[in-house]
Amino acid sequence: MEHFELDLAVVDSTVPSADLNALLLDTDCIMCVLSNNNPLSRHAMVTLEDLKKERMILRLPSSATRKLFEAHLLSLGMSIDAFDVAMEVDNIATIKDLIRKDLGVSILARSACMDELRKGKLTALPIENLSMVRQMNLVYRKDFPHMELLYEIEKSQEEMAITFSGE
């Protein structure tokens, strides 16, 4: 964007430059996703010690979700090496299928699992002492000439939020 190659971008982080503005589209939390058959699924939350005992199916090290998880571990003086990472997979649908087959647990964005959670096919639990929240922002140049488009996007986003919350 800094070279005027893009007018708008959706990013899962804060505004990457002082020359850009951002419109918050949504917030999402990263959670432990597991099979309904996993004994941990009956808990209110999981601990990092619980996760160390599980086979983990994680996104690739380059993914934003994986980087966020590893950064939080690092802030607690831990490393991903303390966990049994059985597989690294780039495709979220594949990860969810593997979890449903009880082949491991994963760390995924709650929004990536909403359909399965609504249908009762998977369980997503918070991780004790690990609040991983990320923002989804629409980033645009400060001199963006079509502000009316941004207002329409914001209005649509608000309407979708109301629909999903059941209001």
C-alpha positions in Angstrom: 0.0 0.0 0.0 2.9 2.3 0.7 3.8 2.3 -3.0 0.1 3.0 -4.0 -0.3 -0.5 -5.4 -3.4 -1.2 -3.3 -6.3 1.1 -2.3 -7.7 -1.2 0.5 -6.4 -4.3 2.3 -7.9 -6.5 5.1 -5.2 -7.3 7.6 -5.3 -9.3 10.8 -3.3 -6.9 12.8 -3.0 -3.3 13.8 -2.3 -0.6 11.3 1.2 -1.3 9.8 2.1 2.3 9.1 1.5 5.8 10.3 0.6 6.8 6.8 -2.4 4.5 6.8 -5.8 4.5 8.5 -7.8 1.5 9.6 -11.4 0.6 10.1 -12.0 -2.2 12.6 -14.1 -4.9 11.0 -14.1 -7.5 13.7 -12.2 -9.0 16.6 -11.6 -12.7 16.8 -10.0 -15.0 19.4 -7.6 -17.8 19.0 -8.7 -21.0 20.8 -8.0 -24.6 21.3 -10.1 -26.6 18.9 -10.7 -30.2 19.7 -12.9 -33.2 19.0 -16.1 -33.6 21.0 -14.8 -37.0 21.9 -11.6 -35.6 23.5 -12.0 -35.7 27.4 -10.8 -32.1 27.5 -14.0 -31.1 25.6 -15.9 -31.4 28.8 -13.8 -28.7 30.5 -14.5 -25.0 30.6 -11.0 -24.3 29.4 -7.7 -26.0 28.8 -4.3 -25.3 30.3 -1.0 -25.3 28.5 0.0 -28.3 30.6 -3.1 -30.1 29.1 -2.0 -29.2 25.6 1.5 -30.5 26.2 -0.1 -34.0 26.6 -2.0 -33.7 23.3 -1.0 -34.4 19.7 -1.1 -31.0 18.1 -2.1 -30.2 14.5 -0.9 -26.7 13.8 -0.9 -24.3 10.9 2.4 -23.7 9.2 5.0 -21.6 11.1 4.4 -18.7 8.6 0.7 -18.4 9.4 -0.6 -15.4 11.5 -2.4 -17.7 13.9 0.7 -19.8 14.5 2.9 -16.7 15.0 0.4 -15.3 17.5 0.3 -18.6 19.5 4.1 -18.8 19.5 4.5 -15.1 20.5 2.2 -15.7 23.5 4.1 -18.8 24.5 7.4 -16.9 24.2 5.9 -14.1 26.5 5.4 -16.9 29.1 8.9 -18.2 28.7 7.8 -21.2 26.7 8.5 -22.6 23.3 6.5 -24.6 20.8 9.2 -27.3 21.2 7.6 -28.2 24.5 4.5 -29.4 22.6 3.9 -32.6 20.6 3.4 -31.0 17.2 2.4 -34.1 15.2 1.5 -32.3 12.0 1.8 -28.9 10.3 -1.0 -28.2 7.8 -1.8 -25.1 5.7 -5.4 -25.9 5.0 -7.9 -25.1 7.9 -10.6 -27.4 6.5 -8.1 -30.3 6.6 -7.1 -29.4 10.2 -10.8 -29.5 11.2 -11.3 -32.8 9.5 -8.3 -34.3 11.3 -9.6 -32.9 14.6 -13.0 -34.4 14.1 -11.3 -37.8 13.5 -9.7 -37.3 16.9 -6.2 -37.3 15.5 -5.2 -34.2 17.6 -6.1 -30.8 18.7 -5.3 -27.4 17.2 -5.0 -23.7 17.8 -7.4 -21.9 15.5 -9.4 -18.7 15.2 -12.9 -19.2 16.6 -14.3 -17.6 13.4 -12.7 -20.3 11.3 -14.8 -22.9 13.2 -18.1 -21.1 13.6 -20.1 -23.5 11.3 -18.7 -26.6 13.1 -19.3 -25.1 16.5 -22.9 -24.1 15.7 -23.6 -27.6 14.4 -21.9 -29.2 17.4 -19.2 -31.0 15.4 -16.2 -29.5 17.2 -15.4 -27.9 20.6 -13.4 -24.7 21.0 -12.1 -23.8 24.4 -10.1 -20.8 25.8 -6.6 -21.5 27.0 -6.0 -20.6 30.6 -3.8 -17.5 31.0 -3.5 -17.1 27.3 -5.9 -14.5 25.8 -5.2 -14.4 22.1 -7.3 -11.8 20.5 -6.7 -10.4 17.0 -8.2 -7.6 15.1 -9.4 -7.7 11.5 -8.9 -4.2 10.0 -9.7 -2.7 6.7 -6.6 -0.6 6.0 -6.6 2.4 3.6 -4.4 5.3 2.7 -5.1 8.6 4.5 -5.9 10.2 1.2 -8.3 7.5 0.1 -10.8 9.3 -2.2 -13.8 7.0 -1.8 -14.8 7.4 1.9 -18.4 6.6 1.0 -17.3 3.1 0.1 -15.8 2.7 3.6 -19.0 3.9 5.2 -20.9 1.3 3.2 -18.5 -1.4 4.2 -18.8 -0.4 7.9 -22.6 -0.4 7.7 -22.6 -3.8 6.1 -20.3 -5.2 8.7 -22.5 -3.8 11.5 -25.6 -5.4 9.9 -23.8 -8.8 9.6 -22.7 -8.6 13.3 -26.3 -8.1 14.3 -27.5 -11.0 12.1 -24.8 -13.3 13.6 -25.5 -12.3 17.2 -29.2 -13.1 16.7 -30.5 -9.6 17.4 
